[in-house]
Amino acid sequence: IPLGKPIHINCDIDVAGYFRMICNAYFRCLNDCAVTDNLMQAMFLDISASVNEKKDIPHYGELIRLRQEVYRHPQKEWTVKSMADIIHISEPYLQELYKAAFGISCMSDVINCRIKYAKNLLSSDLTVEEVSLRCGYNSTVHFSRQFKKIVGVSPLTWKKDNRIWQE
């Protein structure tokens, strides 16, 4: 989304509805920033898609909806096959279109989404094991490796460092 200049938001995007959901989530789940963060992210994905619409990419609207679903439910067991099945296209074609539309591979986007969700969950009293399960990982070791590769520190270190800011 371009900064410093007005943009036209497509009337198909219910910004007021997003804000209602964000406010409800915030006031009902006082310590759960993950819900409000994911709703904000979904709203900005909608706005960004509207502003940067790539009409020349086949299935673009379906790709947007798929990506929103991934960001709403990062804990789901996402695979290229399951994502391609949702849009009813082949796996290689999905990977090609997804990369063209968003500049990132399907699974890299899923991993980034999960790690972002994990950061929010690590700010709570949940253990690293509980966070890894809630983010869709079957193995805490695998989760920890991916987290460290992307964030630069282990989940436990990040949790300890982040706690300092909360107190």
Residue, then its C-alpha position, 0 to 999 in steps of 0.5 A: i500500500p503506497l504511503g503518503k498519498p490517498i488511495h481508492i478502496n474498492c467498495d467490495i472491501d468492508v473496512a467498517g466490518y473489519f473494524r467491528m471485528i477488530c474491536n470485538a476481538y480486542f475487547r473480548c480477548l484482552n491478552d490475545c493480540a494474535v486475533t486482532d493482528n490477524l484481522m488487521q493483516a487480513m484487512f490490509l491484504d484486502i486493501s493491498a490487493s485492491v490497490n495493487e490488483k494484478k488483473d493480468i494474473p489468472h485466478y488472482g481473486e482466488l489467490i487473494r482469498l486463498r492467502q487470506e485463508v492462510y493468514r486467518h488459519p496459520q495453524k492449519e496443515w497447509t500444503v501446496k497440494s491442499m492449496a492447489d485443490i482449493i483453487h482447482i489448479s495444478e500444484p506447479y501452476l499454483q506455485e507459478l501464479y502465487k510467486a507472480a502475484f505475491g513475490i513469495s512461494c506458497m510455503s514460504d508465505v505459510i511459514n512466515c505467517r506461522i512465525k508471525y503468529a508464533k511471535n504473538l503467542l510467545s508473548s503469552d504464558l504458553t510454552v514453546e511446545e504449546v506455541s509450536l502445536r498451535c502454529g501447526y507444527n507437529s515437531t517442536v524441534h522443527f518449529s524451533r529451527q524454522f523460527k531461529k532461521i527466520v527471526g535469528v534467535s530461538p523461540l525461548t530466547w525471543k520469549k524471554d527478550n520479549r517479556i522484558w518489554q511487557e513488564 
